[in-house]
Amino acid sequence: MKELSKKEIISRGLKLSTTNISDALDAINLKSGISGILPAYDCPKIFGRIVTMKITAAGLTRSDSHLGINAIEVADEGDIIVIDNGGRKDVSCWGEILSYGAKNKKVAGVIIDGAFRDIDDIKPINFPVFARAVVPVTARKRIMSLDTNKIIQCGGVQVRPGDYAMADGSGVVIIPSEKINEVLDKAEELFEKEQAMIKEIKSGKSILEVDKKYNYEKMV
């Protein structure tokens, strides 16, 4: 099978949705999605290669840099930063300054298993943020960066640097890098079948007739 370039992968993926990808992941018995992480505002869909960031509690051991800086520095254009803060909603691990820095690096967006702040300042620059909550509380003296580009978890799903993520209005999915071709192929197949079904329903055909024809319940 031909190995796709990053540009080709992103081009194909952006034509799909998290629901298409989730169904494809189901079909090949992989983790099919993350619940509770949603767009912070009317964000555009994002799909890209992952840079990971792990957060831990602040304490006597101090971080050598502000959290998020290292992840932004190593990110390439189109990458997505995925942050593991264990789902915490009481403290922010992302904000306005980091959003400006990421946007300048042409990062596609950030997915946070936790909370962020400065939503009113981030909206005008249209930087996509997907998170569990928004809070005003600063990270300072509460949390700090532990690792960048190491294996993390997000909503109970293993996430590795170089894997792929998609986030849209329905939520978040993670695609292991070695399964990207298989997942995209299956997602495109399912998408085309669903579009064919919609076309027939719009033409006036009975949904029962269309469902029977396409055997929708057993598509995955």
Secondary structure, DSSP 8 states (H G I E B T S, - for coil): -----HHHHHHHHTTS-HHHHHHHHHHTTS---BSS-EESSS---EEEEEEEEEEEE-SSS--SS-TTHHHHHH--TT-EEEEEEEEEEEEES--HHHHHHHHHTT--EEEEEEEE--HHHHGGGT--EEESEE-----TTTEEEEEESS-EEETTEEE-TT-EEEEETTEEEEE-GGGHHHHHHHHHHHHHHHHHHHHHHHTT--HHHHHHHHTGGG--
